[in-house]
């Protein structure tokens, strides 16, 4: 026996609104399932850039010619310490991300991964817990945009 059209209609699931910090997630809640804990946003910035991996060999020279007091002001809000290359070939730099709303800078680690053909993977990870919100992401993305643009332009002309 065939079901009528009314029986074919799915019963809507109840929806629960979760609003941790500044983002909102909607998820379906089944009658027999326990609510899952809300997912947290990662505070790490990661992206692929057109910065050619071969240019990263010039990173120590770039840093040395621009360093003042053992740091380079890489962007308006980011100071970087000397680059070091780990055994896997990834370049790492400790840094400080200055924020207009915090009294002290956020310690970060910048990583440049040169193993992706014509691309470089860049990530910036905070060294402490941070409030993840719109301002944090806006500043972080602007910092990475400025940094990768600067490195792309200046590593091409840095004498070896």
N, C-alpha and C positions, 0 to 999 in steps of 0.2 A: 504494500500500500504506500502510495506516494504522500509525502508530507505537504501540507498546505503552505502557501506563501508566508503566512504568519509564523509558522514553525521554523521556516528557513532563516528568519532574521536572527542575527546574533544578539545576544544580550550584552549591552554595554558594560564594560568593566568600570568599577569606581576608579577615579583618578585622585592621587594625592599630590598636593603641591609642597615641594621642599624648597626652602629658600635659605641656604647657608650663605652668609656674607652678602655678596653683591650679584649672585647669579641664581637663576631659577631653573629647576628641573621638574618636569612632569613625568610621572611614570604610572603605569597601570598596576593596580594592586589586586591580586587574585584573592578570592574569598578564603582559600586555605593556605595562603603564603604569608609569612611574617614579613613586615617591611624591612627592606635591606637598608643598611646605613648609607647616608648620602655620600656620593663620590666627591673627593676633593680635587680641585684643579692643581696641576703641577705648577710650581713656581719657577721651573727651569724653562729657558728659552732655547729652542733648537730650530735650525733652519739650514737649508742648502743655499749656497751662494755661488755666483759665477767667478769668485776669486779663484784663480788657477792654482792648483796645489803646488806646482813647481815654484811659485813665487814665495811660498812659505819658508824656503831655505834662506831667504833674505831677512827673515823676521828678527834674528838677533842683531844684525847690523842696523836695521830700521830702529829698533829699540835703543841701542847704544847711542846713536846720533841724536836722539830726542829726549833721553832720560835726564831728569833733574831730581835730585834727592832720592835716587833709587826708584823713581816712578816716571811713567810717561802719562801725561794727560791725553788719553786717546780720544776722548770726546768731552764735551762740556760736563758730563755727569759721570764719566768713567776714568779712573786712574788704574794703570796696569803696572805690575812688577815685571821683572825680567822673564822672558820666555824660556821654557825648558822643554826639551823633547824627550818623551818617554820611550821605552824600548819598542813600543808598537808603532812609533812614528807620529803620534799625536802631539801637537804643541799645546802646552798648558801655561796659563798665566794667572796668577792670583791678582785680584783687583779689588777696588772699592767703588761701589755704585752709590753716588750721592743722590739723596732724595730731598726735594724742597720741603717735604712735610715731616721728615724725621730729623732728630737732633744728631744722630750718628749715622755714618755711611753703612751700607750693607756689604759685607765681605762676599765676594763672588769668585768663582773659578771659571775662566774662559778656556774653552777647548777648541782647537782648530784641527780637524781630521782630514788629512790630504789623500785619502785612499779612494776617492770616488770619481775616477776618470778626470773629466774637465771641471769637476765641482769640488768645493770644500764644504764640509759640514761644520757649522759653528754652533756651539752651545755655551750658554752662560747659566751657571747654577749658583744660587745663593748658598752661603756657608752657614746660615742660621735660618730659623723660621721667619717667614715674612707674611704680612697681610696680603693675600692675593686679591686684587681688585682691579678696577679699570685703570686707575692712575698708575699702579705698578706695571701693568702690561703696556700701557701707552709709553711710559718712560723706557722700559726695557726694550721694546721693539724699536723705538727711535734711536736708542744707544747702539743696537746692533746694526741698524741701517747706516748710521753715521760711521761706525767703526769699519764695516766691510767696504763702504765706499772709499774711505780714507786709505785702508790697506791696499785695495785694488789699485788706486792711483799712485800711492807713494812707494809701494814695493816694486812697481815697474821701473822706477827711476832711481832707486837706492843703489849706489855703487856696491859692487860685490867685493 
